[in-house]
Amino acid sequence: MESQPARSPLEEVERSGLGLGLVLWLFTLVGVLGALYARWAWTPASVTREGVPIQQLFDVILAILLVAFVLVHGLLGYFVIRYRTRGDRPAAYFPHHTGLELTYTLIPAVVLVALSVAGMSLWTRVHTPPPGDPFVVEVRAEQFSWSARYPGPDGRLGRVDNRVARPFNVDPQDPAGRDDITSSQIYLVVGRPNRILLRTRDVQHSFWVPAFRLKKDFVPGATTELWLTPTQTGEFDLACAELCGVGHYTMAGKVRVVTQEEFDRWMRQQAGR
């Protein structure tokens, strides 16, 4: 039985170039399918009015990245296959190409400027308080739990003084704080602007509800604000998105979005205790 002749080095290089190009195309396909699956299978639907344009901008950025990813890796695989060594001609060398260099410089620049303008415009809209009578709640973070304070029948939260060693640092001299309701449960009201006051008892934390598409930091010694308008009721995951200590991974909670009637009923129950 005659043995097969050994392949020459050039034949080996040509074959490996074909295989590498096909691997690059397969990698591109898997990457695109993985990104699309993560977007629609793992990302919760937005449940706030502010979150809709944020998600739309995310989707535009994802589409641009996928187009660039496919273009770069698709061409890379094509060039590896098309110009793999065959030994029949010397490699060509192009030290300069003005048109090509302008193309791959100006197009990304225009895209980045457009995304920056869109992002700044969206940032301004999201951080502008919406019109209407807001629902107000103070959310307090501490290692490693959440709690909330709601205004009582007078509709006003008591004044806060960080020098006061009381729950929520409420000034006992302020009559507005005498009917405040405190709870470990965080409620928001659907279909109404919600003004969330964020305060921390200890270190820096971050209020993050993925379904809201919004995140805001708690700053020690200060009160930060987050405005949003929920569009559907339900119970949504809350997590601290700032490394806050050894128990950071346990700092999870729930935000309940309910109707005004449900919240008023819950408040009456709390006041009767």
Order of alpha helices (4+ residues) and beta strands (2+ residues): alpha-alpha-alpha-beta-beta-beta-beta-beta-beta-beta-beta-beta-beta-alpha
